[in-house]
């Protein structure tokens, strides 16, 4: 079975964070984890992995243990055409 590529879902989540909190704003890690669970129904066991993937993609930056910064991304869902 091929590996599932979740990048479009991460972009969607990042877009949602940008709309709610803005760009380059430091927010609590707990808020992001809650949003992952409530809005995207990510299981608790996978939420930390999702945060690591968001950081690896350059969409967020971990400022410290309890805070993250939403980074502006050059690729936006509104700019993607079909």
N, C-alpha and C positions, 0 to 999 in steps of 0.2 A: 504494500500500500504506500502511496506517495505521502510525503510529509505535508501536512496542512499548512498553508501560507495564510497567516492572520494579519498581514500588514495593512490591508484595507480596513479591517476592524479597529486596529490601533490608530489609524488615521482618523477614523470616525470618532473614536473616543477622545483623541487629542483635540479635534475640532469642537467637540462638546465642552471640553474643559476650557478652551479658548473663549468660547461664547459666554460661559458662565463667569469665569474668573479674570479673563484678559491675558495678555502676553507679558512675560517676564515678571509675573507676580509670584511671590512665594506663598504657597498654601500648605496646610498640614497634610502629611501623608495619609492620615486617617480619613480626611475628606475624600481623597482620591480613591482609597480602598472602599469606602462606603458607596461612592458613585459607581465603581466597578460592579459592586454587588447588586445595588438597587436598579440601576439603569441597564446594565449589560448582563446581569445575572451570571457573573463569573463566580464559580464556587470558591469558598474561602481558601481552600488549599492552593488554588492557582493564582490568587490575587497578587502575591509577592512576585511570582514569576512574570505576571503581566507587567508589573512595575519595572522589573529588570529589562523586559523586552522594550518597553517604552523608552527607557534610558539608553539602551543599546542602539535604538533607532534615532536617537538625538531629539526626541520629542519632549522629554522632561530631563531635569538635572536634579540629582539628590543633593540638597544643600547640606543637610545633616541627617541624623537618624530619624527625625520626626517631621521634616519639611522637604518639599520639592518645589522646583521652579518650572513653570510652563515656558518652554522655549518656542520662539517663532519658527515655523517650518516653512520652507520654500514651496513645498507641495501642499496644496489645499484641495479638499474634496470639491469645492465649488469650481476650481479651475480644471478639474478632470472632466474631459468630454468623452462621450461614448461614440 
